[in-house]
């Protein structure tokens, strides 16, 4: 399994963990971040961004739709070219409002949730 489900913040944490910090790899000068609604990253369903500022290894995906599964992967770029992509992480975007709306009222009361 390449990642975990959850809200959009889970996907952001997964992207950060895809980058890693292996000392045995060639010097990376940029990262290519790719996301898609399809696990095969078909070009018609994928978008990408090249992260050039390596002082901040994060990127916020915006304009994503709730209740949609997104897959994300990262590849290092250096003078040789683009490396192999990581195993994809995935997340389904939702909100806390959706979580609370889906919980039966009796279950919340029984668990001591007000």
N, C-alpha and C positions, 0 to 999 in steps of 0.2 A: 504494500500500500504506500503510495507516494506522499500522502498527507492525510490531513484530517478534515472532517466536516466542521461546520460552525458558521459564525458570522464573519463579516469582512475582516475583523481584526485578526482572526485565525489565519486568513490567507496572507495578511501582511507579515505575521510572524513566520509563516512557512516560507515566504519569499526570502526573508532574512536568513533562515536556516539553510536554504538551498545554496547560498553563496559560500558559506563555510570559510575556513582559513587553513587550508592544507599547505604546509611549508614546502612540499615536494613538487608543486606545480610551477610552470613558468610564470613570470611576472604578468599579471593581468592589468591592462590599462583601462578597460571599460567592461561593462557587463551588458548583455542583451537580455532583457526581461520580456517574456512573451506570455500572453494570456489568451484564453479561448473558452468558448462554451462547449467545445468538443475535445475529447481526450486525444484525438489524432492531430490536433492543431492545424486542421485544413486551412489553407490561406484565406478562403472566403469567410471564415469564422474567427480569425485570429487578429490580434493587434500586438504591436511590440514597441519597445522604447529602449534606447541605448543610454545607459547610465554612465556619464563621463566623470562626474564629481565623486571620486572614491573616498573623499573625507566623510561622506554621509552615505552609508550603504543602505538606503531605503528609498522606496518609491511608492507613492500613494496612487492606487488605481481608482479612477473616478468615473462617474456616469455608468456604474454597473447597476443592473436590475435586481431587485429583491427577488427571492425565491428561485434564483437561477444558479446552477452549479457552474463554477468557473475553475479552469485548470490553469496553473501557472508553472513556468519553468524558467531557468536561468542558464546562460552560457557565458563563459569568460571570453574576452577578446584581447588579443595582444598583437604584436608585430607579425606573427605567423598567420593569424586569421581568427575566425570564430571557432571556439572549442565545442565539444559535445555538450548538449543540453543535459541538465540535471533530470532526475526522475520528477515528473510533475507532482506538485501538491495541488489539493483541491479544497474548495469551500463552497457552501451554499449560503448566499447572503440572506440575512433575516434581520430582525430587530427584536429588542426585548419586549416591545409591545406585542409582537406576534407570539412570542413564547408565552407570555402571561395570558393572552386571549385564548390560546389553545388548551390551557390547563383547566380542567373542571373545577368549579368553585369549591365543591366538597373536598377535593384532594388538597387544595390549598389550605383550607381550614383545618383539615386533619393533620397537615404537616406543620401547623402553627404559623402559616404565612398569612399575613393580614392584607 
